[in-house]
Amino acid sequence: MSIELRLEAAKLCVDWHCALGSYDRCRRVAGDAARLGARVLERDHPLVLMLRNSEAYWLSVLGFNDMASRRFGALVADVKSCRGLDPQIAVAIRNNSAMPWKNTGKWSRAARVYRELLADMEGTRDEADMTLLTVRDNLAEVLSADRHYDEAIALYEHNMDVLLTVAEHGDWRVLRLRNEIARNTWMGGDRDAGEDLWTVLAEDCRRYLGDRDPLTARIRTILLTLATMRGDDQRAEAIARKLRDDHPDDWEDCDFTEAISIVAQGEMGGSQGV
């Protein structure tokens, strides 16, 4: 078997172990194959680069972020010096190289990776290119985590404006971006505006996605939490009833115990008043 076929087989094995949840096996298979490929081919051969990327990725997933950051540092340097490399491979590797910084809460380091990558991509790709939108979304995510809410909002709004040129207003991706904009608005200190955005979004999610969609339930849960924090028992009970009566059958992101408790308290209060 040729070395190229052996490396391709190793990639398939990594995918197989990933499907089984054996992430340490993913790391070991990718690492062994990458070292074999580097000995027989070159460090910057596309197959070797992808396997090196896979090893660093799984190291980060497993929590070995210091080791992963060193692997990614050497890998990105090789990617930048490799002429003729498929741009999609280069972007994927550079995008993944921010993982160790994100996992360890070093948001500014992660933002630096995304900013540099975004600067290289903008102007060379169509604005609606999904990879470009993903990198910009990743930058907004780490900026938000670093409390740069206004800049994050601007990036999310940019992505939403672009997405609306190729998708409908009811597209799940558009609604998700509206949720991020609402969250950053609220976290940035404008609590009333943030809650207003979520209130309108909850109705749009219901209209476009349905009552039992996970995003609809998630936005309702946010509104339930805000109403409870504010002491608005009547609004909290109304939202809790919606969550109790119309929620995804297999959804685990919401604490329905809280919703049911609020409904029960309201019903008990109503019974006592009769």
N, C-alpha and C positions, 0 to 999 in steps of 0.2 A: 504494500500500500504506500502511495506517495505521502510525503510529509504534509502536503496541503490537505489531502483527504483525512489524514490522522487528526489534523487540527480542526477540520470541519466536524469530524466525529466527536472531538472533545467539546466543541461548542454545543452540539446536540446533547451530550451527556450532562453538561451544566444545566441546560434547560430542563432535562429530565429530573435531576436532583432538586432543582428549584420547585418543580411541580409537586415533588414529594415533601417539600419543606426541609430538605437536608442541606441547609445553607453552608455548613462547614465543608461538606463534600463539594459543593459548588466552588468554593474558594480553592480547595486542594486540586481539583481537576483542572480548573482554569490556570492556576499557578504552575502546575507541572507541565501543562501543554505550552504555556507561554515560554517557559525556560527551554523546553525542547525546541520550539520554533526559533527562538533567538539563537540557539547553537547551530541549527542547520540552515536557517534562512538569515534574516537580519532582524534587529530590534524594531525597525520601523516598517517591516512588512505588514500590510493591512491585517492579515489574520493574527499576527503576533500582537499588534496594537490592540485589536479587539479583545484578545484573551487577557492581555495585561490590564485592560480596562475592566474586564469581568472580575479578575482577581482583586483589584483595588476596590471595586464596588462591593463585593461580598465581604471584604475585610471591614469596610465601613458599616455595612449592615450588621455584622457580628459585633461591632463595638470597638474594633481595633483601629480607632480613628487616627492615631499618630502614625501608625504604620501605613494606613491608607493614604494619608496626606503626602507622605514621602513617595509612595508609589505613583500617586497622581502627579506630583511635581515633576518627576523624571519623565513620566508618560506625556504630559502636556508639552514639555520641552521638545521631545522627539516628534510629536504631532506637528508643532509649529515649524520644525525644520524639514519636515517630510513634504517634498514637492509632489504634486499630482495625486495626493490622497483624496479620496472621496470626501467632499465637504460634509456629508451627513455623518460620516464616521468621526471626523474631526470635531464637529459640533457636539455630538453625543458624548465624546470623551471629555471635552472641555466643560460641558454642562454638568456631567457627573462629578468632575473634580471639586465642585463646591460641597459635595456631600459631607466630608469630614468636618468642615467648618460649620455647616448647619447642625450636624449632630451634636456638636460641642458648644453650641450657642455663640459661636464667633461670627456674628451676623455681618459685621463690616468686612471681614475677610471673604465671606461668601458673596456679598454684594459686589466686591471688587472683581471676582471671577465673572459674575453675570454681566456687570457693566462692560467689561472688556469684550466679552463675547457678543453682547448686544451691539456694541459700537462697530464690530467687524461685520455683523450681519445686516444691519440697517443700511438701506441703499443698494444692497446687492441681491435682495430677495423681495418677492412680492409682499406687500403689506399684510395680506391675508394668509401668508405661509404659516402653517400650524407650528412649525418648529420655532419660528421667530416669535409667535404669540406665546409659546410655552416659556421661552427664555425670559421674555419681558414679564410674564406672570411670576416666574421664579424670583426675579429681582424684586418685584413688588412684595412678594411673600416675606423675604428676609428684611426688607426695609420696614415693613409693618412690625415684624418681630423686634426690630431695633428702635421702634417708636417713631419712625419717620412717616407719620400717617399721611400727611399732605402729599408727599412724593409718591407714596404707594397708591393713593387714590387717583392721582394723575395717570399713573401707569395702567391701573385697572380700567379707568375711563377710556384711555387710548385703545386698549385691547377691545373694549366693548364696542367702541365706535367702528373699529375695523371689522369686528365679527358681524356687526349688523349689516355690513355690505354683502355678506354671503350667507347669513342665517336669519331666521325669523325672530321676532321679539320673544316668542315662547320657547325658543331653543334652550335646552337645559344649560348650555355653556353661558349663554347671556344672563340667565337668571342667577347662576352661580357667581358671575362677576358682580351683579347687583348686590348680592349678599356680602361680598368682600368690600364693596364700596360702603355699604351701610355699616358694616362692622368697624371699618377704619374711621368712618365719620363719628361713630359713637365713642370709640376708643380715643379719638383725638380730642374729645371734650364736648362736642356738640351733641349732647345726649338726646335732646328733643328731635333734632333733625335725623339722627340715626334711627330712633324708634319710628319716626314717620316713614322713613325709607323701608324699614322692615315691615311695617303695617301694610303698605301698598304692595310690597313684594309678596307677602303671604297670600294676598288675594289673587295676584297674578299667577303664583305657583299653583293655587287651587284651580284657577281657570284653565291654565295651559297644561299642567301636569296631572291634575286630579288631587282629590283629598288624601289618597293613600300613598302618594309619592313620598319617598324619604326626604326630599328637599322641602316639600310643603310642611311635613311634620317637624323638620328641624327648625324652620323659621318660626313655626307656631310655638315650639319649645322655648326659643329665645324670647318671644313676646310674653309667654307665660312667666318666665323668670323675671323679666323686667316689671311686669305687673305685680308679681309677688314682692319684689324688692321695694316697690313704691307703695305697697299696702293697698292696692286697688283690688279688693277682694272680688267685686262683681265682675271686672274684666278678666281676672285670673280664673274665676270659675267658668266663665263662658269659653275661654280658650281651652281649659282643661277638659271640658265636655267634648269639644271638637276632637281633641287628641284621643280621648277615651273611645269615642264612637267611630272615628275615621283615622286609623293609623295603619301603616304598612304591617302586614302579617308577620314578616320576618325582620322587622327593623329593631335594632338593639341600641341605637344611639340616643334614645330618649328614656328618661326615668319615668315610666308610666305610673309608678307607685305614687310619685308626687302629684301627678295629674288626677289620679283616682282619689287620692286623699283630699285634694281641694274640692272635688265634686262631692265627696262624702260629707265633708264638713258643711258645705253649702246646703246639702239636703237635710242634714241633721238640724242645722239652724232653721231651715224652713219648717221642719216638723215641729220644732219646739215653739215656733211662733204661731202655729195653728191652734 
